[in-house]
């Protein structure tokens, strides 16, 4: 068995839902990372045995083997292959494990592994009718939860998405709201300190977003989702009612 090593790792900033990166296709995001990785390490791209990317949605612009499209968009030779794998939230880690396994088994020497996702750009999807002239159409949000759920699985295991599952686990294990808030607050503080010290500078590549009418490009070079001004008092505010949240969801559509 051969040893597999990670020589470098970079990423784009994490974007907030419907924020700065919402106008960038996921295959373009992945391509920018692949291109920057090859340029930064100055090696012949023909040495790459495979590009393996994890992707959970695979329902819109990220469908039909996004790893292959990203590889071509990055300007790599057509001889460099690409494959996409799906283990939902573990897809990126599965891609890295698959690459390491291939190297350990002597199936290649150089791999690019990672993942890509754009929840903002995950489309609303609907089924085809089962009969001629049928208008029985159901719309699903492919960003989260089960898409085209199988009723048998639903009866046996349920169709709870991650937010509901997290709430179920918290109730089952008696995890309090206060302890969750404390964990979240401490995480925000660690991110703030790490960002201020430049910890993420070498791993984040900036994304340039062209603007219309001659306006300068928007440069996104920092993670958008953390909240540097987070406080425990703000986190302790009760959740909004389900009715209000449903109203917001209708407005957002």
N, C-alpha and C positions, 0 to 999 in steps of 0.2 A: 504493500500500500504506500502510495506517495503522499507527501504532505501538501496541503493547499493553504495558501497565504492570501490575505487581503492587502494589497499594496497601496490602494488609495480609495477615497470615498468622498463624493461631493453630491450636492442636491440643490434644488431650487428652494427659495423660501416657501414655508407653508402659508397658504393663503386662506383668508376667511371666506365663508360661504357668500357667494355673490359679491365679492369684493374685487380687488385689483387684478387678480389672475383669472377672473371669470371670463375674460375675452380670449384667453389662450387655450387652444386645443390641447388635450392631454398628449397626443402624439408629438406635438411641437415642444411641449415641456420636456418630455423624455428625450427627444432629439437634442435639445440644448445641453442636457446633462451629458449624454454620450459624447457629443462633439467636444465639449470642454474637457472631459476626462481624457480623451485621446490626445488632444492638443497639449494638455498639461503634462502628460507623461512621455511625450515625444517617442512613441513607438509606432512601428509599421502596423496599420490597422488590419492588414492581411494576416497578421499573426493571431487575430482573434478567432477562436474556434466557434464561439457561439455567443449571442446576446440573449440572456434570459431575463424577462421582466414579469413580475407579478402584477395582476390587475383583477380587481374584484367585480367591478360593474360589467364591463365588456358588453354594453348594450347600445352604444352610440358611436361616437368618434373613436372610441377605444376598442371597437370590435374588430373581428377579422385579423387577429394577430398583430396587436399594436407594437410588439417588439420588432417585428420585421419592418413595419412602416417607419418607426422611429429610427431604426438603423439606416434606412435609405435617406430619410430626411436629414440625418446627421452628416451625410456625405460619405459614409463608409462604402467601400466597394460592394458591388452586388454579390460577390462571392462570400461575404460575411453573412451567415444565417442568423435568424432570430426566432425565438419561440416564446409564447405567452402561457403562463400557468395561473391557476386560480385555486387558492386556499383561503378565499375571503380575506379576513384581516391579517392572516399570516402569509399572504401571497408573496410579498417581498422577501421575507425570511426563507420561504420555501425555494425561491429562485436562487438565493445565495447557497442554501444547502445543496440544491441540485448541482450547482456549478462546482462546489467543493467535492461532491461525490464523484462527478465526472473526472475531475483532476486526479482524485485519489485512485480511481480505477484505470488511469492511464488513457482516458478517452479524449484528452485535450490538455493544453498547457495554459491558455489565456482565455478567460471568460469575462464578460461584463454582466453583472447581475444587479438587480434592484427592483424597483416597482414604480408605478405611476397611477394616479387616480385624480379625477376631477369630479367631485360630487355635485358641484354647481352645474356642470355641463351634462350630467347624466340625464337622459331624456325621459319624458313621459311616454310610456309605451302602451299599446293596446293589442288585444288578440284579434286574429282573423276569425270570421264567423265560421261555424261548423256546417252550416247549410246555406244553400243559395238564397239570396235576398234577405238573409237574416240581419237584424239590427242589434243583435245581442253583443254589444261591445263593452268591455270593461277596461278602464284606464288604470295603469299602475305607475307609481313613481319608482324608477329604477335606481334611485340614489340610495335607498335604504329599505330594509325589510325584504320580504319574499316577493319575487316577481313571478307572476303566473303560478300561484301556490297550488300544490297538489293537496286535495282535500283529505286523502288518506294520511299523509304526513301530518296535516293539521290536527286530525283526530288523535293520532298517536303521540305527537310531540308538541303540538301547538305551532303557531306562526309568529311568536313574539319577536319583535326586532330588538336590537341591542339596548336602546333606552329602557324598554319595558323589562327586558331580561335583567339589566342592572338593578332595577327597582325590586324585581323578584328576589334576586340574590341578597340584596341589602335586608329585605324583610326576613328571608329564611335564616340568615346568619346574624341577625340583630345588629347590623351596622347602622349607626346613628347618623342623622343628617349632620350633626356637629363634627363628627370624626371625618366625614366626607369633605366638609367645608375646610377643615384644618389641613387635610391632605392636599386639597386643591390650592389653598393659600400658600402652603410651603412650596409647592411646585412652582407657583408663579414667582415667588421670591427667588428661588434657585435659578429660574430662567433669567430674571432681571439681572442678577449678579453675574451670571455667565455671559450674558450679552454685553454688559458694561465692561467686562474684562477682555472682550474680544475672542471668547472661547469658540464661537461659531464662524469666525471670519474666514477660516481656511476651507470650511466645508460648504459654504453657501455661495452659489454663483448668482449674479444678478440677472433678472429677466427684464428685457427691454420691450415695452409695449408701444407700438406705433400709434400716433394720434392723427386725427384728421385736420384739414385746413392749415397745414404747416406748423402745427403746434409741436413742441418738443416731445420726444418719447417719455413715457412714464417708466421710471426705473424702480423695480421692486427688488430690494436687496436685504430685507429683514422679514422675519416671521411676523405675520399679521395677527395670528390667533391669540397669543398671550396677552394678558392685561396687566401692564406694569403697575397700574394704580389700584389693583385689587386690594380690598380690605375684608376682614372677617365680617364686619358689619354689613357691607354690601352683599356678601354671600349669604348672610342669614335672612335676607328678605324672603318672605314666603313666595312660593311659586304662583304664577298667574293661574286663574281658573281655566279649566278645560274649554269652557265656552269662549273665553277671550282668545285663547290660543287658536281655536278653530277659526275664529273670525280673522285673526292675523293671517292664518294659512290661506284663507280665501282671498284676502286682499293681496297677498304676495303672488298669487297665481295670476 
